[in-house]
Amino acid sequence: MPDDIFGDPKSTADRPRRKRQLADQDQRSQEQRIEDCLDYPVIYEMAEHLVTPQTVGCPRRYPPIVYLLLASLMPITGSKRSAVGALTDKQWSRLRASVRRNAGRRTAALLPTTPPSRGQYLYAEERLLAPNVDVLQDLFERRAIQQALEQGLFPIKATRNWSRPERRQLLVGDATVPKAPSKAEHTHTVDTTTGEVRAHRVDSAARLYYENGEKEKTVARGTKWFFASGRDTGYWRRIILCFRHVAGGEYQDEAAVAVRAFTALRPQLPGCMGAVYDGAFRGVHRDGLARLGLLVINKQHGSVKPRAYELLRYGRCRHDLWCDRGRIAERILLDDGTSALVPVPISRIEHRQGQAKSRWYHLLRIPCRHGEHAHRVQVGITTTPDDRSAWDASTGKRRLSDVERDFHRAEYLQQIPEQTLAHQLVYPYRSDSESVHSQFDRSLWNQRMISYGLERQRVFVLGFALAQNATSHSVHSERHTATREVRSEIATAGRPK
């Protein structure tokens, strides 16, 4: 279809290859990532919210900033023991210098000459970090959004092409299930041979979840975490904007958490154009985000079958329109008595921002032997009786809403149909979420959670997000400094001697 704005789909071999091979200068060593965390200003700001008077328990020898830094180093080193061990005399001196530079001399003077032990961190994690994790997570998300805007993500003044959005204009999200800290599901088991009663440590937050879609469904036991992120082109440019714990075990629970997270991010990211997600999103989820003015790019659910939509009559001709593969198709009768659904070319996708909600339309160009017809079809949103009512000019009666017609429009008609070139170019951005999951799995010792209990696991996930954003902040600063130096050299060379 040469007139289709989304383009015809291409085979895998014919699609453009956009991934750049990882070069040596793009890699970050463990030493560099530790330095990134030590120089990340958000961690020092979060530590100021942990200054609470301690009335009971063992007195802490270290200021709160040390424990927050250790929490961000654990995902880099892989465990709590290795994070403490990574603080050698040289690294401890660097940490003291970073604290002095970012938190002031008074805070640096409180640091002992030796780093804390693993036991001291565990005590602080239970008594200091876990009780304040809600405050820390809220501050982290606000600073992550600010960092994303400063690094050029979700630009307000950038050109908006609704059929070809850029990577930096889209949110990406998905959920993953790291394994529980232990395989035990019961606190006590009995050996059937000897009768011995054995005690086990059980993670109270772990439960069973389903992964890998409905066709290749697998069961995983652990805690499920949703991540929303944005990134620009290049390595180490990703910023984790928020994370959530998914309590329910069904795909609908994950999708509901994702919709609430994207809804909360939408007003704070006015330059965001949409979200990319996997098959867990159904029509009801796309409907909620489309009403906010967001594109939703995901794959059509396999259970959705073609459905009759509308019969158009233009004088001597008639066109039988159907919903097929996320778009409008015309039913064509063949010579052998059968029929085929042929996609109708889409000339434009329209976004209309209203006071209460947005509306989305496909402007169709219906080919006809008597001359092509232009027809507008609403997509992405299932209308209700409470929405703006439309009147039929020919009959003068109010048109029934989709709910009254029992038609789930958001399920059948996508904003960017799946079987198009535009979808093939934009949907691969979802692999960014798989990259987050890969980094998260590699940050775990033996690919298992290294903390028991939901609150302590939230502290670990917060440390992982801090470490990722710290590296992104450092890479952006280095790139900005290098660009400024090049411009300075060019300006100097152009001056007359």
Solvent accessible surface area in square Angstrom, and as a share of the most:
residue,aa,sasa,rsa
1,M,61,0.27
2,P,139,0.88
3,D,74,0.38
4,D,11,0.06
5,I,58,0.29
6,F,0,0.00
7,G,14,0.14
8,D,64,0.33
9,P,60,0.38
10,K,90,0.38
11,S,63,0.41
12,T,110,0.64
13,A,98,0.76
14,D,97,0.50
15,R,89,0.33
16,P,75,0.47
17,R,231,0.84
18,R,120,0.44
19,K,183,0.78
20,R,122,0.44
21,Q,160,0.71
22,L,82,0.41
23,A,31,0.24
24,D,124,0.64
25,Q,149,0.66
26,D,25,0.13
27,Q,97,0.43
28,R,40,0.15
29,S,59,0.38
30,Q,92,0.41
31,E,96,0.43
32,Q,80,0.35
33,R,24,0.09
34,I,4,0.02
35,E,50,0.23
36,D,8,0.04
37,C,0,0.00
38,L,0,0.00
39,D,63,0.33
40,Y,3,0.01
41,P,65,0.41
42,V,13,0.08
43,I,0,0.00
44,Y,12,0.05
45,E,48,0.21
46,M,0,0.00
47,A,9,0.07
48,E,124,0.55
49,H,85,0.38
50,L,0,0.00
51,V,113,0.65
52,T,61,0.35
53,P,125,0.78
54,Q,69,0.31
55,T,124,0.72
56,V,114,0.65
57,G,49,0.48
58,C,83,0.50
59,P,103,0.65
60,R,61,0.22
61,R,138,0.51
62,Y,7,0.03
63,P,13,0.08
64,P,22,0.14
65,I,4,0.02
66,V,0,0.00
67,Y,4,0.01
68,L,3,0.01
69,L,0,0.00
70,L,1,0.01
71,A,2,0.02
72,S,0,0.00
73,L,0,0.00
74,M,1,0.01
75,P,9,0.06
76,I,26,0.13
77,T,27,0.16
78,G,8,0.08
79,S,19,0.12
80,K,11,0.04
81,R,159,0.58
82,S,45,0.29
83,A,1,0.00
84,V,26,0.15
85,G,53,0.51
86,A,19,0.14
87,L,6,0.03
88,T,74,0.43
89,D,122,0.63
90,K,130,0.55
91,Q,8,0.04
92,W,7,0.02
93,S,66,0.42
94,R,80,0.29
95,L,1,0.00
96,R,60,0.22
97,A,35,0.27
98,S,2,0.01
99,V,0,0.00
100,R,93,0.34
101,R,156,0.57
102,N,58,0.30
103,A,41,0.32
104,G,29,0.28
105,R,184,0.67
106,R,211,0.77
107,T,34,0.20
108,A,5,0.04
109,A,83,0.64
110,L,111,0.55
111,L,9,0.04
112,P,24,0.15
113,T,116,0.68
114,T,76,0.44
115,P,37,0.23
116,P,2,0.01
117,S,55,0.36
118,R,90,0.33
119,G,45,0.43
120,Q,56,0.25
121,Y,2,0.01
122,L,42,0.21
123,Y,62,0.24
124,A,1,0.00
125,E,0,0.00
126,E,93,0.42
127,R,125,0.46
128,L,3,0.01
129,L,0,0.00
130,A,12,0.09
131,P,88,0.56
132,N,31,0.16
133,V,2,0.01
134,D,90,0.47
135,V,75,0.43
136,L,2,0.01
137,Q,18,0.08
138,D,75,0.39
139,L,3,0.01
140,F,2,0.01
141,E,26,0.12
142,R,107,0.39
143,R,67,0.24
144,A,2,0.01
145,I,11,0.06
146,Q,87,0.39
147,Q,10,0.05
148,A,0,0.00
149,L,76,0.38
150,E,118,0.53
151,Q,23,0.10
152,G,31,0.30
153,L,4,0.02
154,F,0,0.00
155,P,31,0.20
156,I,113,0.57
157,K,199,0.84
158,A,22,0.17
159,T,117,0.68
160,R,85,0.31
161,N,72,0.37
162,W,39,0.14
163,S,4,0.03
164,R,76,0.28
165,P,5,0.03
166,E,73,0.33
167,R,53,0.19
168,R,72,0.26
169,Q,1,0.01
170,L,1,0.01
171,L,0,0.00
172,V,4,0.03
173,G,0,0.00
174,D,8,0.04
175,A,11,0.09
176,T,12,0.07
177,V,14,0.08
178,P,4,0.02
179,K,101,0.43
180,A,3,0.02
181,P,23,0.14
182,S,25,0.16
183,K,160,0.68
184,A,23,0.17
185,E,101,0.45
186,H,123,0.55
187,T,78,0.45
188,H,112,0.50
189,T,52,0.30
190,V,95,0.54
191,D,36,0.19
192,T,137,0.80
193,T,122,0.71
194,T,100,0.58
195,G,44,0.43
196,E,92,0.41
197,V,94,0.54
198,R,117,0.43
199,A,79,0.62
200,H,71,0.32
201,R,147,0.54
202,V,39,0.22
203,D,3,0.02
204,S,104,0.67
205,A,20,0.16
206,A,17,0.13
207,R,109,0.40
208,L,99,0.49
209,Y,1,0.00
210,Y,79,0.30
211,E,42,0.19
212,N,101,0.52
213,G,35,0.34
214,E,102,0.46
215,K,192,0.82
216,E,132,0.59
217,K,97,0.41
218,T,63,0.37
219,V,89,0.51
220,A,23,0.18
221,R,48,0.17
222,G,0,0.00
223,T,2,0.01
224,K,4,0.02
225,W,2,0.01
226,F,0,0.00
227,F,5,0.02
228,A,0,0.00
229,S,4,0.02
230,G,2,0.02
231,R,38,0.14
232,D,38,0.19
233,T,89,0.52
234,G,19,0.19
235,Y,59,0.23
236,W,53,0.19
237,R,44,0.16
238,R,27,0.10
239,I,0,0.00
240,I,1,0.00
241,L,0,0.00
242,C,1,0.01
243,F,1,0.00
244,R,70,0.25
245,H,49,0.22
246,V,0,0.00
247,A,67,0.52
248,G,19,0.18
249,G,6,0.06
250,E,91,0.41
251,Y,33,0.12
252,Q,115,0.51
253,D,51,0.26
254,E,8,0.03
255,A,0,0.00
256,A,36,0.28
257,V,15,0.09
258,A,0,0.00
259,V,25,0.15
260,R,154,0.56
261,A,1,0.01
262,F,0,0.00
263,T,56,0.33
264,A,48,0.37
265,L,7,0.03
266,R,39,0.14
267,P,103,0.65
268,Q,83,0.37
269,L,0,0.00
270,P,59,0.37
271,G,0,0.00
272,C,0,0.00
273,M,0,0.00
274,G,0,0.00
275,A,0,0.00
276,V,0,0.00
277,Y,0,0.00
278,D,31,0.16
279,G,35,0.33
280,A,12,0.09
281,F,1,0.01
282,R,75,0.27
283,G,0,0.00
284,V,97,0.55
285,H,19,0.09
286,R,7,0.03
287,D,21,0.11
288,G,28,0.27
289,L,0,0.00
290,A,1,0.00
291,R,50,0.18
292,L,62,0.31
293,G,0,0.00
294,L,0,0.00
295,L,0,0.00
296,V,1,0.01
297,I,1,0.00
298,N,0,0.00
299,K,95,0.40
300,Q,31,0.14
301,H,38,0.17
302,G,57,0.54
303,S,64,0.41
304,V,32,0.18
305,K,134,0.57
306,P,67,0.42
307,R,75,0.27
308,A,58,0.45
309,Y,31,0.12
310,E,64,0.29
311,L,65,0.32
312,L,17,0.08
313,R,165,0.60
314,Y,73,0.28
315,G,83,0.80
316,R,200,0.73
317,C,17,0.10
318,R,147,0.54
319,H,10,0.04
320,D,31,0.16
321,L,0,0.00
322,W,62,0.22
323,C,2,0.01
324,D,28,0.14
325,R,155,0.57
326,G,1,0.01
327,R,6,0.02
328,I,2,0.01
329,A,1,0.01
330,E,18,0.08
331,R,92,0.34
332,I,66,0.34
333,L,126,0.62
334,L,83,0.41
335,D,159,0.82
336,D,110,0.57
337,G,67,0.64
338,T,74,0.43
339,S,48,0.31
340,A,39,0.30
341,L,52,0.26
342,V,73,0.42
343,P,55,0.35
344,V,2,0.01
345,P,20,0.13
346,I,0,0.00
347,S,35,0.22
348,R,117,0.43
349,I,12,0.06
350,E,20,0.09
351,H,46,0.21
352,R,94,0.34
353,Q,120,0.53
354,G,24,0.23
355,Q,195,0.87
356,A,105,0.81
357,K,28,0.12
358,S,0,0.00
359,R,40,0.14
360,W,0,0.00
361,Y,22,0.09
362,H,1,0.00
363,L,32,0.16
364,L,1,0.00
365,R,84,0.31
366,I,0,0.00
367,P,76,0.48
368,C,30,0.18
369,R,218,0.79
370,H,74,0.33
371,G,36,0.34
372,E,93,0.42
373,H,32,0.14
374,A,78,0.60
375,H,35,0.16
376,R,99,0.36
377,V,2,0.01
378,Q,30,0.13
379,V,0,0.00
380,G,3,0.03
381,I,0,0.00
382,T,17,0.10
383,T,22,0.13
384,T,44,0.26
385,P,71,0.44
386,D,139,0.72
387,D,25,0.13
388,R,165,0.60
389,S,49,0.31
390,A,50,0.39
391,W,157,0.55
392,D,40,0.21
393,A,107,0.83
394,S,100,0.64
395,T,86,0.50
396,G,53,0.51
397,K,143,0.61
398,R,89,0.32
399,R,136,0.50
400,L,107,0.53
401,S,11,0.07
402,D,2,0.01
403,V,82,0.47
404,E,75,0.34
405,R,94,0.34
406,D,120,0.62
407,F,5,0.02
408,H,68,0.30
409,R,17,0.06
410,A,0,0.00
411,E,14,0.06
412,Y,41,0.16
413,L,1,0.00
414,Q,3,0.01
415,Q,5,0.02
416,I,1,0.01
417,P,0,0.00
418,E,37,0.17
419,Q,77,0.34
420,T,0,0.00
421,L,27,0.13
422,A,0,0.00
423,H,6,0.03
424,Q,29,0.13
425,L,36,0.18
426,V,3,0.02
427,Y,32,0.12
428,P,60,0.38
429,Y,22,0.08
430,R,43,0.16
431,S,65,0.42
432,D,5,0.02
433,S,4,0.03
434,E,76,0.34
435,S,42,0.27
436,V,3,0.02
437,H,16,0.07
438,S,51,0.33
439,Q,37,0.16
440,F,0,0.00
441,D,47,0.24
442,R,169,0.62
443,S,5,0.03
444,L,9,0.04
445,W,176,0.62
446,N,114,0.58
447,Q,103,0.46
448,R,46,0.17
449,M,5,0.02
450,I,34,0.17
451,S,2,0.01
452,Y,48,0.18
453,G,20,0.19
454,L,56,0.28
455,E,73,0.33
456,R,48,0.18
457,Q,0,0.00
458,R,39,0.14
459,V,3,0.02
460,F,0,0.00
461,V,0,0.00
462,L,2,0.01
463,G,1,0.01
464,F,2,0.01
465,A,0,0.00
466,L,1,0.00
467,A,1,0.00
468,Q,11,0.05
469,N,0,0.00
470,A,0,0.00
471,T,0,0.00
472,S,1,0.01
473,H,58,0.26
474,S,19,0.12
475,V,21,0.12
476,H,55,0.25
477,S,44,0.29
478,E,91,0.41
479,R,127,0.46
480,H,103,0.46
481,T,53,0.31
482,A,52,0.40
483,T,53,0.31
484,R,141,0.52
485,E,100,0.45
486,V,79,0.46
487,R,169,0.62
488,S,63,0.41
489,E,117,0.52
490,I,118,0.60
491,A,52,0.41
492,T,81,0.47
493,A,89,0.69
494,G,65,0.63
495,R,163,0.60
496,P,130,0.82
497,K,252,1.07
